[in-house]
Amino acid sequence: MGWFWRTLFAALLVGSTGVAFAQTFTLREAVDFALQHNSTAAIARSKVAAAQDATRAARSQDRPRAAVSYGYLWSNDPLAALSAELERRQVTAADFAPDALNHPGTTRLGTTTLSLSWPLYMGGAIRDAIRAGRFGQKAAQLAAQRTTQRIITNVVQAYEGLVMAKAATEVARKAMMTATHRADTTQHLYIRGRIVHSDALAASVNLGVNKALLAEAQGDVATATENLALAMGAPSGLVIAIPDRSLGPVVLPRKGLADYLNEAQSHRPDIEALRAQARAMRAQARAARAQSSVHVMLTTQSQWFSQTPALRNNAWTVGAVISKSLYDGHHNRDRADVLQEQATQLDEQLAGLRSRIRYSVTVAYENMQTAETRYELARANVIAARHAVALVRVRYGEGRTILLDLLSTDQSLAQAREAKLGALYALAINRAALEGACGTLSVDTLASLGLPS
């Protein structure tokens, strides 16, 4: 059953019983949900739709325009009266009598008009407007693609954060169980008079500390869950859960920093988006200048004249209009200059974007390498800490060491486990950050991160 149907079923249960049921998401399902519900993704889709509408509007400028209208005239104007008779093809010799011309009475005339106009040449304004629309649509699509990459990166990092928080809770729970065992043992030994009271008190304090750490870890799980819900764009009331799984080591591709930097410069969609925006601005600037050039318009008109609505007494006209703006207060020139300056600003933004990309890729790469080193060290430390706990436990049982040494080794083991989890989490999120910074992260390449999906 897909996440949509599971979500719908959970919503129906909540509505009927008033009890909130947790909806479990795998990583892939969480990403799919976010791409449908995250408000940033919705805004990006809206911008693409707006750009498509703008392109269609630009294309419509070179198409014929047809219109129909009907008007009715009452007048005692002598010229209007004579014109009406001419339009109806009803002029007689009596109509030219002086009294008839000077005192025509009230004239009534209905006119049905069908007109057609077609821009034949607009100095390139329409052509450049269409180009601007196409570049704007391309820019919006590329920007939406980059938005998708950001959403996927954020969801992966938030999801792995929740996995890490749950794993940290298990580490804290194991530490508390060990501390409980130590407290129970020392209390038993104290009652039997085999240890001093201070040892029993120390074990009790240690138990209290571990209980507090477990409560803090459980709070971190709640925070991580809210963070994932925010990244997914989950609606209020949807309780999110993830399957139980452990944090495993991420398989890192053996590529150098230079390879990642080259990938970023060639794959980042926002680079091409800025280029397309600049081209759209320059095309709009050319279209603005073309408004002052020679324009040629074909016009046709067909009219029907009658006292009552009817298609009778037809007259038609076909003509061409050639026009050129001589002076408009420099409106078109100034608008073109503004657009050209905005295109130049986009060029400068592109240079800054390239620098930020290099920085983000470098930071993610170095953090990933550091996390790999941390993981190897932490894994060795966990093995050593386990061995130390076993040795100290034996020594304490033989009376050759004090309780504080045993409690200290317990804490060292818990800290080593937490360090290992932190390194695994850093590996996962920086792997996602690196692919996101390179512009190669998508739903199809999600599996390449080496994370259970």
C-alpha positions as a Markdown table, in Angstrom:
| # | Residue | x | y | z |
|---|---|---|---|---|
| 1 | Met | 0.0 | 0.0 | 0.0 |
| 2 | Gly | 1.4 | 3.4 | -1.0 |
| 3 | Trp | 1.9 | 6.3 | 1.4 |
| 4 | Phe | -1.1 | 8.1 | -0.2 |
| 5 | Trp | -3.6 | 5.3 | 0.7 |
| 6 | Arg | -2.0 | 4.8 | 4.1 |
| 7 | Thr | -2.2 | 8.5 | 4.9 |
| 8 | Leu | -5.9 | 8.5 | 3.8 |
| 9 | Phe | -6.7 | 5.5 | 5.9 |
| 10 | Ala | -5.0 | 7.1 | 8.9 |
| 11 | Ala | -6.9 | 10.3 | 8.4 |
| 12 | Leu | -10.2 | 8.4 | 8.3 |
| 13 | Leu | -9.3 | 6.6 | 11.5 |
| 14 | Val | -8.4 | 9.9 | 13.2 |
| 15 | Gly | -11.6 | 11.5 | 12.1 |
| 16 | Ser | -13.7 | 8.6 | 13.3 |
| 17 | Thr | -12.0 | 7.8 | 16.6 |
| 18 | Gly | -10.2 | 11.0 | 17.5 |
| 19 | Val | -7.0 | 9.0 | 18.0 |
| 20 | Ala | -3.9 | 10.0 | 16.1 |
| 21 | Phe | -2.1 | 7.1 | 14.4 |
| 22 | Ala | 1.5 | 7.3 | 13.3 |
| 23 | Gln | 2.2 | 7.1 | 9.6 |
| 24 | Thr | 5.4 | 5.2 | 8.9 |
| 25 | Phe | 7.6 | 6.5 | 6.0 |
| 26 | Thr | 10.6 | 4.9 | 4.4 |
| 27 | Leu | 13.2 | 7.4 | 3.1 |
| 28 | Arg | 11.9 | 7.1 | -0.4 |
| 29 | Glu | 8.4 | 7.6 | 0.7 |
| 30 | Ala | 9.3 | 10.6 | 2.8 |
| 31 | Val | 11.0 | 12.2 | -0.2 |
| 32 | Asp | 8.0 | 11.5 | -2.5 |
| 33 | Phe | 5.7 | 13.0 | 0.1 |
| 34 | Ala | 7.8 | 16.1 | 0.4 |
| 35 | Leu | 8.0 | 16.7 | -3.3 |
| 36 | Gln | 4.1 | 16.7 | -3.3 |
| 37 | His | 3.4 | 18.6 | -0.1 |
| 38 | Asn | 6.4 | 20.9 | 0.6 |
| 39 | Ser | 5.3 | 24.5 | 0.1 |
| 40 | Thr | 8.6 | 25.3 | -1.6 |
| 41 | Ala | 7.9 | 22.6 | -4.3 |
| 42 | Ala | 4.4 | 24.0 | -4.8 |
| 43 | Ile | 5.8 | 27.5 | -5.3 |
| 44 | Ala | 8.3 | 26.2 | -7.8 |
| 45 | Arg | 5.6 | 24.4 | -9.8 |
| 46 | Ser | 3.5 | 27.6 | -9.7 |
| 47 | Lys | 6.4 | 29.6 | -11.2 |
| 48 | Val | 6.8 | 27.0 | -14.0 |
| 49 | Ala | 3.1 | 27.3 | -14.8 |
| 50 | Ala | 3.3 | 31.1 | -14.8 |
| 51 | Ala | 6.4 | 31.0 | -17.1 |
| 52 | Gln | 4.5 | 28.7 | -19.5 |
| 53 | Asp | 1.5 | 31.1 | -19.5 |
| 54 | Ala | 3.9 | 34.0 | -20.3 |
| 55 | Thr | 5.4 | 32.1 | -23.2 |
| 56 | Arg | 1.9 | 31.4 | -24.6 |
| 57 | Ala | 1.0 | 35.1 | -24.2 |
| 58 | Ala | 4.1 | 36.1 | -26.1 |
| 59 | Arg | 3.3 | 33.6 | -28.9 |
| 60 | Ser | -0.2 | 35.0 | -29.2 |
| 61 | Gln | 1.1 | 38.5 | -30.1 |
| 62 | Asp | 1.7 | 37.5 | -33.8 |
| 63 | Arg | -1.6 | 35.8 | -34.3 |
| 64 | Pro | -4.6 | 37.5 | -36.0 |
| 65 | Arg | -7.2 | 39.2 | -33.7 |
| 66 | Ala | -10.9 | 39.0 | -34.6 |
| 67 | Ala | -13.7 | 41.0 | -33.0 |
| 68 | Val | -17.4 | 41.4 | -33.5 |
| 69 | Ser | -19.6 | 44.2 | -32.3 |
| 70 | Tyr | -23.1 | 45.6 | -32.7 |
| 71 | Gly | -24.1 | 49.2 | -32.2 |
| 72 | Tyr | -27.4 | 51.1 | -32.6 |
| 73 | Leu | -27.7 | 54.8 | -33.4 |
| 74 | Trp | -30.5 | 57.4 | -33.0 |
| 75 | Ser | -29.7 | 60.8 | -34.4 |
| 76 | Asn | -31.2 | 63.9 | -36.1 |
| 77 | Asp | -27.9 | 65.0 | -37.4 |
| 78 | Pro | -28.3 | 65.7 | -41.2 |
| 79 | Leu | -24.9 | 64.2 | -42.1 |
| 80 | Ala | -25.6 | 61.1 | -40.0 |
| 81 | Ala | -29.1 | 60.7 | -41.6 |
| 82 | Leu | -27.6 | 60.9 | -45.1 |
| 83 | Ser | -24.8 | 58.5 | -44.2 |
| 84 | Ala | -27.4 | 56.0 | -42.8 |
| 85 | Glu | -29.3 | 56.1 | -46.1 |
| 86 | Leu | -26.1 | 55.5 | -48.0 |
| 87 | Glu | -25.0 | 52.6 | -45.7 |
| 88 | Arg | -28.4 | 50.9 | -46.2 |
| 89 | Arg | -28.2 | 51.5 | -50.0 |
| 90 | Gln | -31.5 | 53.4 | -49.9 |
| 91 | Val | -30.6 | 56.9 | -51.2 |
| 92 | Thr | -33.1 | 58.4 | -53.7 |
| 93 | Ala | -33.2 | 61.8 | -55.5 |
| 94 | Ala | -35.8 | 63.0 | -52.9 |
| 95 | Asp | -33.2 | 62.6 | -50.2 |
| 96 | Phe | -31.2 | 65.5 | -51.7 |
| 97 | Ala | -34.0 | 68.0 | -51.5 |
| 98 | Pro | -32.9 | 70.9 | -49.3 |
| 99 | Asp | -35.7 | 70.5 | -46.8 |
| 100 | Ala | -35.0 | 66.7 | -46.5 |
| 101 | Leu | -31.2 | 67.3 | -46.1 |
| 102 | Asn | -31.7 | 70.1 | -43.5 |
| 103 | His | -34.5 | 68.4 | -41.5 |
| 104 | Pro | -34.1 | 64.6 | -41.8 |
| 105 | Gly | -36.0 | 63.8 | -38.7 |
| 106 | Thr | -34.8 | 61.0 | -36.4 |
| 107 | Thr | -32.6 | 58.4 | -38.1 |
| 108 | Arg | -32.2 | 54.9 | -36.7 |
| 109 | Leu | -29.3 | 52.6 | -37.7 |
| 110 | Gly | -28.0 | 49.3 | -36.4 |
| 111 | Thr | -24.4 | 48.3 | -37.3 |
| 112 | Thr | -22.9 | 44.8 | -37.1 |
| 113 | Thr | -19.1 | 44.9 | -37.4 |
| 114 | Leu | -16.7 | 42.0 | -37.9 |
| 115 | Ser | -13.0 | 43.1 | -37.8 |
| 116 | Leu | -9.7 | 41.4 | -38.2 |
| 117 | Ser | -6.2 | 42.7 | -37.6 |
| 118 | Trp | -2.9 | 40.9 | -38.1 |
| 119 | Pro | 0.5 | 42.3 | -37.1 |
| 120 | Leu | 2.7 | 41.6 | -40.2 |
| 121 | Tyr | 5.9 | 43.2 | -38.9 |
| 122 | Met | 6.7 | 44.6 | -35.5 |
| 123 | Gly | 10.4 | 45.3 | -35.8 |
| 124 | Gly | 11.3 | 42.0 | -34.1 |
| 125 | Ala | 9.4 | 42.8 | -30.9 |
| 126 | Ile | 7.2 | 39.8 | -31.1 |
| 127 | Arg | 10.1 | 37.5 | -32.0 |
| 128 | Asp | 12.2 | 38.7 | -29.1 |
| 129 | Ala | 9.2 | 38.5 | -26.7 |
| 130 | Ile | 8.7 | 34.8 | -27.7 |
| 131 | Arg | 12.4 | 34.2 | -27.1 |
| 132 | Ala | 12.2 | 35.9 | -23.7 |
| 133 | Gly | 9.2 | 33.7 | -22.8 |
| 134 | Arg | 11.1 | 30.5 | -23.8 |
| 135 | Phe | 14.2 | 31.5 | -21.8 |
| 136 | Gly | 12.0 | 32.4 | -18.8 |
| 137 | Gln | 10.2 | 29.1 | -19.0 |
| 138 | Lys | 13.6 | 27.3 | -19.1 |
| 139 | Ala | 14.8 | 29.3 | -16.1 |
| 140 | Ala | 11.7 | 28.4 | -14.1 |
| 141 | Gln | 12.0 | 24.7 | -15.0 |
| 142 | Leu | 15.7 | 24.6 | -14.0 |
| 143 | Ala | 15.0 | 26.6 | -10.8 |
| 144 | Ala | 12.3 | 24.0 | -9.9 |
| 145 | Gln | 14.8 | 21.2 | -10.5 |
| 146 | Arg | 17.2 | 22.9 | -8.1 |
| 147 | Thr | 14.4 | 23.3 | -5.6 |
| 148 | Thr | 13.7 | 19.6 | -5.9 |
| 149 | Gln | 17.3 | 18.8 | -5.1 |
| 150 | Arg | 17.3 | 21.1 | -2.1 |
| 151 | Ile | 14.1 | 19.4 | -0.8 |
| 152 | Ile | 15.6 | 15.9 | -1.3 |
| 153 | Thr | 18.8 | 17.0 | 0.5 |
| 154 | Asn | 16.8 | 18.5 | 3.4 |
| 155 | Val | 14.6 | 15.4 | 3.8 |
| 156 | Val | 17.5 | 13.0 | 3.7 |
| 157 | Gln | 19.4 | 14.9 | 6.3 |
| 158 | Ala | 16.3 | 15.3 | 8.5 |
| 159 | Tyr | 15.4 | 11.6 | 8.1 |
| 160 | Glu | 19.0 | 10.5 | 9.0 |
| 161 | Gly | 18.8 | 12.9 | 11.9 |
| 162 | Leu | 15.7 | 11.0 | 13.2 |
| 163 | Val | 17.5 | 7.7 | 12.6 |
| 164 | Met | 20.5 | 9.0 | 14.6 |
| 165 | Ala | 18.3 | 10.3 | 17.4 |
| 166 | Lys | 16.5 | 7.0 | 17.8 |
| 167 | Ala | 19.8 | 5.1 | 17.8 |
| 168 | Ala | 21.2 | 7.6 | 20.4 |
| 169 | Thr | 18.1 | 6.8 | 22.5 |
| 170 | Glu | 19.0 | 3.1 | 22.4 |
| 171 | Val | 22.6 | 3.9 | 23.5 |
| 172 | Ala | 21.2 | 6.0 | 26.4 |
| 173 | Arg | 18.8 | 3.2 | 27.3 |
| 174 | Lys | 21.6 | 0.6 | 27.4 |
| 175 | Ala | 23.7 | 3.0 | 29.5 |
| 176 | Met | 20.8 | 3.4 | 31.9 |
| 177 | Met | 20.3 | -0.3 | 32.1 |
| 178 | Thr | 23.9 | -0.8 | 32.9 |
| 179 | Ala | 23.7 | 2.0 | 35.5 |
| 180 | Thr | 20.6 | 0.4 | 37.0 |
| 181 | His | 22.5 | -2.9 | 37.3 |
| 182 | Arg | 25.4 | -1.1 | 38.9 |
| 183 | Ala | 23.2 | 0.7 | 41.4 |
| 184 | Asp | 21.3 | -2.5 | 42.3 |
| 185 | Thr | 24.5 | -4.4 | 42.7 |
| 186 | Thr | 26.2 | -1.8 | 44.9 |
| 187 | Gln | 23.1 | -1.4 | 47.0 |
| 188 | His | 23.0 | -5.2 | 47.6 |
| 189 | Leu | 26.8 | -5.2 | 48.4 |
| 190 | Tyr | 26.4 | -2.3 | 50.8 |
| 191 | Ile | 23.5 | -4.0 | 52.7 |
| 192 | Arg | 25.7 | -7.0 | 53.1 |
| 193 | Gly | 28.5 | -4.8 | 54.4 |
| 194 | Arg | 30.9 | -5.6 | 51.6 |
| 195 | Ile | 31.3 | -2.0 | 50.3 |
| 196 | Val | 31.2 | 1.5 | 51.8 |
| 197 | His | 28.2 | 3.7 | 51.6 |
| 198 | Ser | 29.9 | 6.2 | 49.3 |
| 199 | Asp | 30.1 | 3.5 | 46.6 |
| 200 | Ala | 26.4 | 2.9 | 46.8 |
| 201 | Leu | 25.7 | 6.6 | 46.6 |
| 202 | Ala | 28.1 | 7.1 | 43.6 |
| 203 | Ala | 26.2 | 4.3 | 41.7 |
| 204 | Ser | 22.9 | 5.9 | 42.6 |
| 205 | Val | 24.1 | 9.3 | 41.4 |
| 206 | Asn | 25.4 | 7.7 | 38.2 |
| 207 | Leu | 22.0 | 6.1 | 37.6 |
| 208 | Gly | 20.3 | 9.5 | 38.0 |
| 209 | Val | 22.7 | 11.0 | 35.5 |
| 210 | Asn | 21.9 | 8.3 | 32.9 |
| 211 | Lys | 18.2 | 8.7 | 33.5 |
| 212 | Ala | 18.5 | 12.4 | 32.6 |
| 213 | Leu | 20.6 | 11.5 | 29.6 |
| 214 | Leu | 17.9 | 9.1 | 28.4 |
| 215 | Ala | 15.2 | 11.7 | 28.9 |
| 216 | Glu | 17.3 | 14.2 | 26.8 |
| 217 | Ala | 17.7 | 11.6 | 24.1 |
| 218 | Gln | 14.0 | 11.0 | 24.0 |
| 219 | Gly | 13.4 | 14.7 | 23.7 |
| 220 | Asp | 15.9 | 14.8 | 20.8 |
| 221 | Val | 13.8 | 12.1 | 19.0 |
| 222 | Ala | 10.7 | 14.4 | 19.3 |
| 223 | Thr | 12.7 | 17.3 | 17.9 |
| 224 | Ala | 14.1 | 15.3 | 15.1 |
| 225 | Thr | 10.6 | 14.1 | 14.2 |
| 226 | Glu | 9.3 | 17.6 | 14.0 |
| 227 | Asn | 12.3 | 18.6 | 11.9 |
| 228 | Leu | 11.5 | 15.7 | 9.4 |
| 229 | Ala | 7.8 | 16.8 | 9.4 |
| 230 | Leu | 8.8 | 20.3 | 8.5 |
| 231 | Ala | 11.1 | 19.1 | 5.7 |
| 232 | Met | 8.4 | 16.9 | 4.3 |
| 233 | Gly | 5.7 | 19.7 | 4.5 |
| 234 | Ala | 3.5 | 17.3 | 6.6 |
| 235 | Pro | 0.2 | 18.8 | 7.5 |
| 236 | Ser | -0.7 | 19.5 | 11.1 |
| 237 | Gly | -2.0 | 16.4 | 12.9 |
| 238 | Leu | 0.0 | 13.9 | 10.8 |
| 239 | Val | 2.1 | 11.8 | 13.2 |
| 240 | Ile | 5.3 | 10.7 | 11.4 |
| 241 | Ala | 7.2 | 7.6 | 12.2 |
| 242 | Ile | 10.1 | 5.7 | 10.5 |
| 243 | Pro | 10.9 | 2.0 | 10.4 |
| 244 | Asp | 13.5 | 0.8 | 13.0 |
| 245 | Arg | 16.9 | 0.5 | 11.4 |
| 246 | Ser | 20.5 | 1.0 | 12.5 |
| 247 | Leu | 22.9 | 3.6 | 11.2 |
| 248 | Gly | 25.3 | 1.8 | 8.9 |
| 249 | Pro | 28.5 | 3.1 | 7.3 |
| 250 | Val | 27.9 | 5.0 | 4.0 |
| 251 | Val | 29.7 | 3.7 | 1.0 |
| 252 | Leu | 31.8 | 6.6 | -0.2 |
| 253 | Pro | 32.7 | 6.9 | -3.9 |
| 254 | Arg | 36.4 | 7.2 | -4.4 |
| 255 | Lys | 36.5 | 10.5 | -6.3 |
| 256 | Gly | 38.7 | 13.5 | -5.6 |
| 257 | Leu | 37.6 | 17.0 | -4.8 |
| 258 | Ala | 38.4 | 18.2 | -8.3 |
| 259 | Asp | 36.0 | 15.6 | -9.8 |
| 260 | Tyr | 33.2 | 16.9 | -7.6 |
| 261 | Leu | 33.9 | 20.5 | -8.4 |
| 262 | Asn | 33.7 | 19.7 | -12.1 |
| 263 | Glu | 30.5 | 17.8 | -11.6 |
| 264 | Ala | 29.0 | 20.8 | -9.8 |
| 265 | Gln | 29.9 | 23.3 | -12.5 |
| 266 | Ser | 28.4 | 21.1 | -15.2 |
| 267 | His | 25.3 | 19.7 | -13.4 |
| 268 | Arg | 24.0 | 22.5 | -11.2 |
| 269 | Pro | 20.7 | 23.5 | -12.7 |
| 270 | Asp | 20.7 | 26.9 | -11.0 |
| 271 | Ile | 23.7 | 27.9 | -13.1 |
| 272 | Glu | 21.8 | 27.3 | -16.3 |
| 273 | Ala | 18.7 | 28.9 | -14.7 |
| 274 | Leu | 20.6 | 32.2 | -14.1 |
| 275 | Arg | 22.0 | 32.1 | -17.7 |
| 276 | Ala | 18.5 | 31.6 | -19.0 |
| 277 | Gln | 17.2 | 34.5 | -16.9 |
| 278 | Ala | 19.9 | 36.8 | -18.3 |
| 279 | Arg | 19.0 | 35.7 | -21.9 |
| 280 | Ala | 15.4 | 36.4 | -21.2 |
| 281 | Met | 16.2 | 39.9 | -19.9 |
| 282 | Arg | 18.3 | 40.7 | -23.0 |
| 283 | Ala | 15.5 | 39.4 | -25.3 |
| 284 | Gln | 13.0 | 41.6 | -23.4 |
| 285 | Ala | 15.4 | 44.6 | -23.8 |
| 286 | Arg | 15.5 | 44.0 | -27.6 |
| 287 | Ala | 11.7 | 43.7 | -27.7 |
| 288 | Ala | 11.4 | 47.0 | -25.9 |
| 289 | Arg | 13.7 | 48.8 | -28.4 |
| 290 | Ala | 11.8 | 47.2 | -31.2 |
| 291 | Gln | 8.6 | 49.1 | -30.0 |
| 292 | Ser | 10.1 | 52.2 | -31.5 |
| 293 | Ser | 10.8 | 50.7 | -35.0 |
| 294 | Val | 8.5 | 50.5 | -38.0 |
| 295 | His | 5.3 | 48.4 | -37.5 |
| 296 | Val | 3.1 | 47.0 | -40.3 |
| 297 | Met | -0.5 | 46.0 | -39.5 |
| 298 | Leu | -3.0 | 44.4 | -41.8 |
| 299 | Thr | -6.7 | 45.3 | -41.0 |
| 300 | Thr | -9.9 | 44.1 | -42.5 |
| 301 | Gln | -13.5 | 45.0 | -41.6 |
| 302 | Ser | -16.9 | 43.9 | -42.7 |
| 303 | Gln | -20.1 | 45.7 | -41.7 |
| 304 | Trp | -23.8 | 45.2 | -42.0 |
| 305 | Phe | -26.3 | 48.1 | -41.7 |
| 306 | Ser | -30.0 | 47.8 | -40.9 |
| 307 | Gln | -32.7 | 49.4 | -38.8 |
| 308 | Thr | -33.3 | 45.9 | -37.2 |
| 309 | Pro | -30.5 | 43.4 | -36.4 |
| 310 | Ala | -29.9 | 41.6 | -39.6 |
| 311 | Leu | -26.9 | 40.8 | -41.9 |
| 312 | Arg | -28.0 | 43.0 | -44.8 |
| 313 | Asn | -26.4 | 45.9 | -46.7 |
| 314 | Asn | -22.8 | 44.7 | -46.3 |
| 315 | Ala | -19.7 | 46.9 | -46.8 |
| 316 | Trp | -16.1 | 45.7 | -46.4 |
| 317 | Thr | -12.7 | 47.4 | -46.1 |
| 318 | Val | -9.2 | 46.0 | -46.4 |
| 319 | Gly | -6.2 | 48.1 | -45.5 |
| 320 | Ala | -2.6 | 48.1 | -44.2 |
| 321 | Val | -1.2 | 50.5 | -41.6 |
| 322 | Ile | 2.5 | 51.4 | -41.4 |
| 323 | Ser | 3.5 | 53.2 | -38.3 |
| 324 | Lys | 6.6 | 54.3 | -36.5 |
| 325 | Ser | 7.0 | 56.0 | -33.1 |
| 326 | Leu | 8.8 | 59.3 | -33.4 |
| 327 | Tyr | 9.0 | 60.3 | -29.8 |
| 328 | Asp | 7.7 | 58.6 | -26.6 |
| 329 | Gly | 9.7 | 60.4 | -24.0 |
| 330 | His | 12.5 | 57.8 | -24.2 |
| 331 | His | 10.1 | 55.3 | -22.6 |
| 332 | Asn | 11.1 | 52.3 | -24.7 |
| 333 | Arg | 14.8 | 53.1 | -24.7 |
| 334 | Asp | 14.9 | 53.6 | -20.9 |
| 335 | Arg | 13.0 | 50.4 | -20.3 |
| 336 | Ala | 15.4 | 48.5 | -22.5 |
| 337 | Asp | 18.3 | 50.0 | -20.6 |
| 338 | Val | 16.8 | 48.9 | -17.3 |
| 339 | Leu | 16.4 | 45.3 | -18.6 |
| 340 | Gln | 19.9 | 45.3 | -20.0 |
| 341 | Glu | 21.3 | 46.4 | -16.6 |
| 342 | Gln | 19.3 | 43.6 | -14.9 |
| 343 | Ala | 20.8 | 41.1 | -17.3 |
| 344 | Thr | 24.3 | 42.4 | -16.3 |
| 345 | Gln | 23.4 | 42.0 | -12.7 |
| 346 | Leu | 22.4 | 38.4 | -13.3 |
| 347 | Asp | 25.8 | 37.8 | -14.9 |
| 348 | Glu | 27.4 | 39.1 | -11.7 |
| 349 | Gln | 25.2 | 36.8 | -9.7 |
| 350 | Leu | 26.3 | 33.9 | -11.8 |
| 351 | Ala | 29.9 | 34.6 | -10.9 |
| 352 | Gly | 29.0 | 34.7 | -7.2 |
| 353 | Leu | 26.9 | 31.5 | -7.5 |
| 354 | Arg | 29.9 | 29.7 | -9.0 |
| 355 | Ser | 32.0 | 30.8 | -6.0 |
| 356 | Arg | 29.4 | 29.6 | -3.5 |
| 357 | Ile | 29.1 | 26.3 | -5.3 |
| 358 | Arg | 32.8 | 25.7 | -5.0 |
| 359 | Tyr | 32.7 | 26.6 | -1.3 |
| 360 | Ser | 29.7 | 24.3 | -0.5 |
| 361 | Val | 31.2 | 21.4 | -2.5 |
| 362 | Thr | 34.6 | 21.8 | -0.8 |
| 363 | Val | 33.0 | 22.1 | 2.7 |
| 364 | Ala | 30.8 | 19.0 | 2.2 |
| 365 | Tyr | 33.7 | 17.0 | 0.8 |
| 366 | Glu | 36.1 | 17.9 | 3.6 |
| 367 | Asn | 33.4 | 17.2 | 6.2 |
| 368 | Met | 32.7 | 13.8 | 4.6 |
| 369 | Gln | 36.4 | 12.9 | 4.7 |
| 370 | Thr | 36.6 | 14.1 | 8.3 |
| 371 | Ala | 33.5 | 12.1 | 9.2 |
| 372 | Glu | 35.0 | 8.9 | 7.6 |
| 373 | Thr | 38.2 | 9.4 | 9.8 |
| 374 | Arg | 36.0 | 10.0 | 12.9 |
| 375 | Tyr | 34.0 | 6.8 | 12.2 |
| 376 | Glu | 37.1 | 4.6 | 11.9 |
| 377 | Leu | 38.5 | 6.0 | 15.2 |
| 378 | Ala | 35.1 | 5.8 | 17.0 |
| 379 | Arg | 34.6 | 2.2 | 15.8 |
| 380 | Ala | 38.0 | 1.2 | 17.2 |
| 381 | Asn | 37.2 | 3.1 | 20.4 |
| 382 | Val | 34.0 | 1.2 | 20.9 |
| 383 | Ile | 35.8 | -2.1 | 20.7 |
| 384 | Ala | 38.5 | -0.9 | 23.1 |
| 385 | Ala | 35.9 | 0.5 | 25.5 |
| 386 | Arg | 34.0 | -2.8 | 25.6 |
| 387 | His | 37.2 | -4.6 | 26.3 |
| 388 | Ala | 38.0 | -2.1 | 29.1 |
| 389 | Val | 34.6 | -2.5 | 30.7 |
| 390 | Ala | 35.0 | -6.3 | 30.7 |
| 391 | Leu | 38.4 | -6.1 | 32.3 |
| 392 | Val | 37.5 | -3.5 | 34.9 |
| 393 | Arg | 34.3 | -5.4 | 35.8 |
| 394 | Val | 36.5 | -8.5 | 36.6 |
| 395 | Arg | 39.0 | -6.4 | 38.6 |
| 396 | Tyr | 36.2 | -4.8 | 40.6 |
| 397 | Gly | 34.7 | -8.2 | 41.3 |
| 398 | Glu | 38.1 | -9.3 | 42.6 |
| 399 | Gly | 38.4 | -6.2 | 44.7 |
| 400 | Arg | 41.4 | -4.9 | 42.8 |
| 401 | Thr | 39.9 | -1.6 | 41.7 |
| 402 | Ile | 37.3 | 0.9 | 43.0 |
| 403 | Leu | 33.8 | 1.5 | 41.8 |
| 404 | Leu | 34.6 | 4.8 | 40.2 |
| 405 | Asp | 36.8 | 3.1 | 37.7 |
| 406 | Leu | 34.0 | 0.8 | 36.7 |
| 407 | Leu | 31.5 | 3.7 | 36.4 |
| 408 | Ser | 34.1 | 5.7 | 34.4 |
| 409 | Thr | 34.6 | 2.8 | 31.9 |
| 410 | Asp | 30.8 | 2.5 | 31.5 |
| 411 | Gln | 30.7 | 6.2 | 30.7 |
| 412 | Ser | 33.6 | 5.8 | 28.2 |
| 413 | Leu | 31.7 | 3.0 | 26.4 |
| 414 | Ala | 28.6 | 5.1 | 26.2 |
| 415 | Gln | 30.5 | 8.1 | 24.9 |
| 416 | Ala | 32.4 | 6.0 | 22.3 |
| 417 | Arg | 29.0 | 4.6 | 21.1 |
| 418 | Glu | 27.7 | 8.2 | 20.8 |
| 419 | Ala | 30.8 | 9.3 | 18.9 |
| 420 | Lys | 30.3 | 6.4 | 16.5 |
| 421 | Leu | 26.7 | 7.4 | 15.9 |
| 422 | Gly | 27.7 | 11.0 | 15.4 |
| 423 | Ala | 30.3 | 10.0 | 12.8 |
| 424 | Leu | 27.8 | 7.8 | 11.0 |
| 425 | Tyr | 25.3 | 10.7 | 11.0 |
| 426 | Ala | 28.0 | 13.1 | 9.7 |
| 427 | Leu | 28.9 | 10.6 | 6.9 |
| 428 | Ala | 25.2 | 10.4 | 5.8 |
| 429 | Ile | 24.3 | 14.0 | 5.9 |
| 430 | Asn | 27.5 | 15.2 | 4.2 |
| 431 | Arg | 27.2 | 12.6 | 1.5 |
| 432 | Ala | 23.8 | 14.0 | 0.8 |
| 433 | Ala | 25.0 | 17.5 | 1.0 |
| 434 | Leu | 27.9 | 16.8 | -1.4 |
| 435 | Glu | 25.5 | 15.2 | -4.0 |
| 436 | Gly | 23.1 | 18.1 | -3.5 |
| 437 | Ala | 25.8 | 20.7 | -3.9 |
| 438 | Cys | 27.0 | 19.0 | -7.1 |
| 439 | Gly | 23.5 | 19.0 | -8.5 |
| 440 | Thr | 23.4 | 15.3 | -9.1 |
| 441 | Leu | 20.9 | 14.4 | -6.4 |
| 442 | Ser | 17.4 | 13.3 | -7.5 |
| 443 | Val | 14.8 | 10.7 | -6.8 |
| 444 | Asp | 16.4 | 8.4 | -9.3 |
| 445 | Thr | 19.9 | 8.8 | -7.8 |
| 446 | Leu | 18.7 | 8.5 | -4.2 |
| 447 | Ala | 19.9 | 5.0 | -3.9 |
| 448 | Ser | 23.5 | 6.1 | -4.8 |
| 449 | Leu | 23.8 | 7.6 | -1.4 |
| 450 | Gly | 24.1 | 4.1 | 0.0 |
| 451 | Leu | 21.3 | 4.7 | 2.6 |
| 452 | Pro | 18.4 | 2.2 | 3.1 |
| 453 | Ser | 15.5 | 3.7 | 1.2 |
